[in-house]
Amino acid sequence: MFGTKKQCMKYYSVWKDIFKDLFGKCYETDQYHLTTYTSSGNVVMDLIEESDRRKPKIDFIEEAVKREEKGFWAKLFGR
């Protein structure tokens, strides 16, 4: 990401709220020096992909079938 410190902080302040699971305890410091750095052409897509990777896998169709209420006749005949 390129820009002034003000521009970078503007984006970061939004992203830390949207991607809470990626940005844990955050604070600003001048005492930490980067040892590795990876350039990315699309930071937002990288954040979305990492956030999705960390979410639990849910089979929504299976969950809906499990929660489906049985009708009167199905209850009566045990189906």
C-alpha positions as CSV (number, residue, x, y, z in Angstrom):
1,M,0.0,0.0,0.0
2,F,1.4,3.4,-1.0
3,G,0.5,6.8,0.3
4,T,1.0,9.1,3.2
5,K,0.9,8.0,6.8
6,K,-2.6,9.6,7.0
7,Q,-3.9,7.7,4.0
8,C,-2.5,4.4,5.3
9,M,-4.0,5.0,8.8
10,K,-7.4,5.8,7.2
11,Y,-7.5,2.4,5.4
12,Y,-6.1,0.5,8.4
13,S,-8.7,2.0,10.8
14,V,-11.5,0.6,8.6
15,W,-9.8,-2.8,8.0
16,K,-9.1,-3.4,11.7
17,D,-12.9,-3.2,12.4
18,I,-13.9,-5.3,9.4
19,F,-11.2,-8.0,9.9
20,K,-11.2,-8.2,13.7
21,D,-10.0,-11.9,13.6
22,L,-6.9,-10.9,11.6
23,F,-5.9,-7.8,13.7
24,G,-5.8,-8.8,17.3
25,K,-4.2,-6.4,19.8
26,C,-3.0,-3.4,17.8
27,Y,-0.9,-0.5,18.7
28,E,1.3,2.0,17.1
29,T,5.0,2.0,17.7
30,D,8.3,3.3,16.2
31,Q,10.3,0.6,18.1
32,Y,9.5,-2.3,15.8
33,H,11.5,-2.9,12.6
34,L,10.2,-5.1,9.8
35,T,12.3,-8.1,9.1
36,T,10.1,-9.4,6.2
37,Y,7.9,-7.6,3.8
38,T,5.6,-9.0,1.0
39,S,4.3,-6.7,-1.6
40,S,0.7,-7.2,-2.8
41,G,-1.2,-5.6,-5.6
42,N,-4.5,-6.0,-3.9
43,V,-4.4,-5.9,-0.1
44,V,-8.2,-6.0,0.4
45,M,-8.5,-9.3,-1.6
46,D,-5.6,-10.8,0.5
47,L,-7.3,-9.8,3.7
48,I,-10.6,-11.3,2.5
49,E,-8.9,-14.6,1.5
50,E,-7.1,-14.9,4.8
51,S,-10.3,-14.1,6.8
52,D,-12.3,-16.7,4.8
53,R,-9.5,-19.3,5.3
54,R,-9.8,-18.9,9.1
55,K,-13.6,-19.3,9.2
56,P,-15.0,-22.7,10.0
57,K,-16.3,-24.7,7.0
58,I,-20.1,-25.0,7.2
59,D,-22.3,-27.0,4.9
60,F,-25.4,-24.7,4.9
61,I,-27.6,-27.2,3.0
62,E,-26.9,-30.0,5.5
63,E,-27.6,-27.5,8.4
64,A,-30.9,-26.5,6.8
65,V,-32.0,-30.1,6.4
66,K,-31.1,-30.9,10.0
67,R,-33.1,-28.0,11.3
68,E,-36.1,-28.6,9.0
69,E,-39.2,-29.3,11.0
70,K,-41.0,-32.6,10.4
71,G,-44.6,-32.3,9.3
72,F,-47.5,-33.9,11.0
73,W,-47.6,-37.0,8.9
74,A,-43.9,-37.6,9.2
75,K,-44.1,-37.3,13.0
76,L,-47.1,-39.7,13.0
77,F,-45.4,-42.3,10.9
78,G,-41.9,-41.8,12.4
79,R,-40.2,-40.5,9.2
